[in-house]
C-alpha cells in the first residue's frame, strides 16, 4: 500500500468551502499517480474513527482534507496505536478555515501541499501527548492556556464563520476583560508558578492562522517549545500585538522561552485549553513527546 492514500475529507470545513474545492484537488492527485480511497465525514470525531479503523487494517499513508480540526482528528485516530506499530505519514489539503501547522512550511496553501504529495516530500514529525483526568489526546501543532485559549474559545463560539477576521475580533473581545493568572507546573522538574498572559506548548511555530507564537519551535527535535508571556498590561499588549505575527514578541522583557521534554501540571481543577484549534475544558496532568512518531508530507 506504499502509494495508496487513505483520504479523509471534511466537506463542512471552511464553511463548506472544502466540499466545493476538494473534488478538483483530489483529481489532480489522481492524475499525478496517487491512488486514493476517499471517505467523507459528516459528524464530529468521525475522522478519528475512520483513521483508527484504517490504521488497524494496515493503511500507513493518510491525507487530511480540511483544516486544523480535520488533521487533529486524524492524529487522534492514529495514536496511541501508531506509537506501537508502523510509523504513519500524513499529508494535507488545507481547504478549511485554519491551517496553522502548515505555515511552518508554506504560505501557498493547497497548491504547495499538492506538489508535496506528488513529489513524496516527507519529513519526520514529533507527536505531543497530553494526559488528562479522562484519558489522553495527541497533537502536532500547539496547546495554549490563558489569553490565547480565551481568544480561541471566543472565536470558536462566536466568530468561527469569519475565519482569521473572527480570530482578530475575539482578540479585541478578550482585551476588554484581560485576565492574567498563574498556571502552576513543572518543566522537566523545574517549578514555574509565575502569573502570565498566556502559555504555549508548541511543536510548530504558528497558531490562530498567522500568529507566530513559538518562533523557535521545530517539529522534529523531540522537545516541547514552552513560551511564557508574563502579566503584560492592556495598553502594552495592544502596542505589542503586531509582534505576535512575526515572532518578535519573544524579545519582550516579560516573555521567555525554553525547551522541555516533559511538563507536569499542578492545577487546582479544569482549565480552558486550545489544542490544534480544538477547544476543551480539561483537568490536565502532563505533556510529553513521542519523538519522530509520524511523518508529515510537506
Buried (B, 14 or more C-beta within 10 A) or exposed (E): EEEEBBBBBBBBBBEEBBBEBBEEBBEBBEEEEBEBEBBBBEEEEBBBBBBBEBBEEEBBBBBBBBBBBBBBBBBBBBBEBBBEEEBBBBBBBBBBBBBBBBBBBBEEBBEBBBBBBBEEBBBBBBBBBBBBEEEEBBBBBBBBBBBBBBBBBBBBEEBBEBBBEBBBBBBEBBBEEBEBEBBEBBBBEEEBEBEBBBBBBBBBBBBBBBBBBBBBBBBBBEBBBBBBBBBBEEEEBEEBBEBBBEBBBBEBEBBBBBBBEBBBBEBEEBBBBBBBBBBBEBEBBBBBBBBBBBBBBB
